[in-house]
Amino acid sequence: MPLGRDPKTKRYEYATATVRGGRRAAQREAARLVKLASEGRLSTERETIGGLLDRWLDHTEARGRAPKTLLESRRLAAAISAELREKELWKVTGRDLDSFDAARDAMGSVRRD
């Protein structure tokens, strides 16, 4: 299903899905993709960890969390390296997260109870 042009690369983007089953299952999935696209829930932009964290912090603040909770959430988000923040979500591997966790352990920023 076409999603339009990516604003950064100017290339056309498409949403695809693999469906197991018959024709009805494929039609249901196509209808679901059309609905998501019409609601603006499918995007041509690649989501990064940093972008996801920023949206999560905004959401946490909008929900009226306690100031100390917000402060700790921001501190944890700031601890994520720039390299990991810029990585696209679909490219993040377990190895990336293990490396991040090991670096935090080496800096002593993790409390183990």
C-alpha positions as CSV (number, residue, x, y, z in Angstrom):
1,M,0.0,0.0,0.0
2,P,1.5,3.4,-1.0
3,L,2.2,5.8,1.9
4,G,3.6,8.7,-0.2
5,R,7.0,10.2,-0.4
6,D,9.5,10.2,2.5
7,P,10.2,13.9,3.2
8,K,13.9,13.3,3.8
9,T,14.8,10.9,0.9
10,K,12.0,11.9,-1.5
11,R,11.5,8.2,-2.2
12,Y,8.1,6.6,-2.3
13,E,7.3,4.5,0.8
14,Y,5.0,1.5,1.0
15,A,3.4,-0.5,3.8
16,T,3.6,-4.2,3.3
17,A,2.4,-7.2,5.3
18,T,2.9,-10.9,5.0
19,V,-0.4,-12.7,5.5
20,R,-0.8,-16.4,6.2
21,G,-4.1,-17.8,5.1
22,G,-6.4,-17.2,2.2
23,R,-8.0,-14.3,0.4
24,R,-10.2,-13.2,3.3
25,A,-7.2,-12.9,5.6
26,A,-5.4,-10.8,3.0
27,Q,-8.4,-8.6,2.5
28,R,-8.7,-8.1,6.3
29,E,-5.0,-7.2,6.6
30,A,-5.3,-4.8,3.6
31,A,-8.3,-3.1,5.3
32,R,-6.4,-2.8,8.5
33,L,-3.4,-1.1,6.7
34,V,-5.8,1.3,5.0
35,K,-7.4,2.2,8.3
36,L,-4.0,2.8,10.0
37,A,-2.8,4.9,7.1
38,S,-6.0,7.0,7.1
39,E,-5.6,7.6,10.8
40,G,-2.0,8.7,10.3
41,R,-0.6,5.8,12.3
42,L,1.6,4.6,9.5
43,S,4.5,6.9,8.8
44,T,7.2,7.3,6.1
45,E,9.7,8.6,8.7
46,R,12.0,6.1,10.5
47,E,11.5,6.3,14.2
48,T,14.7,6.5,16.3
49,I,15.2,5.5,19.9
50,G,15.7,9.2,20.7
51,G,12.4,10.2,19.1
52,L,10.6,7.4,20.9
53,L,12.1,8.5,24.3
54,D,11.2,12.1,23.6
55,R,7.6,11.2,22.9
56,W,7.5,8.9,26.0
57,L,8.8,11.8,28.2
58,D,6.2,14.1,26.8
59,H,3.5,11.5,27.5
60,T,4.8,10.9,31.0
61,E,4.7,14.7,31.7
62,A,1.2,15.1,30.2
63,R,-0.1,12.4,32.4
64,G,0.8,14.5,35.4
65,R,3.5,12.3,36.9
66,A,5.3,13.5,40.1
67,P,8.2,15.9,39.6
68,K,10.7,13.4,41.0
69,T,9.4,10.7,38.6
70,L,9.8,13.1,35.7
71,L,13.3,14.0,36.9
72,E,14.4,10.4,37.1
73,S,12.9,9.6,33.7
74,R,14.8,12.4,32.1
75,R,18.0,11.4,33.9
76,L,17.6,7.8,32.5
77,A,16.8,9.1,29.0
78,A,19.9,11.4,29.1
79,A,22.1,8.5,30.0
80,I,21.5,6.9,26.6
81,S,24.4,7.5,24.3
82,A,24.0,9.7,21.2
83,E,24.9,6.8,19.0
84,L,22.1,4.7,20.4
85,R,19.6,7.6,20.4
86,E,20.1,8.1,16.6
87,K,19.6,4.4,15.8
88,E,16.4,3.6,14.0
89,L,14.2,1.3,16.1
90,W,14.0,-1.4,13.5
91,K,17.8,-1.6,13.5
92,V,18.2,-2.0,17.3
93,T,19.5,-5.4,18.3
94,G,19.9,-7.2,21.5
95,R,23.6,-6.7,21.2
96,D,23.1,-2.9,21.1
97,L,21.1,-3.0,24.3
98,D,23.6,-5.3,26.0
99,S,26.4,-2.9,25.1
100,F,24.5,0.0,26.5
101,D,23.8,-2.0,29.7
102,A,27.4,-3.0,30.0
103,A,28.5,0.6,29.6
104,R,26.1,1.7,32.3
105,D,27.4,-1.0,34.6
106,A,31.0,0.1,34.0
107,M,30.1,3.8,34.8
108,G,28.4,2.6,38.0
109,S,25.1,4.2,37.2
110,V,23.0,1.1,37.9
111,R,21.9,0.2,41.3
112,R,21.6,-3.5,41.9
113,D,19.4,-4.5,44.8
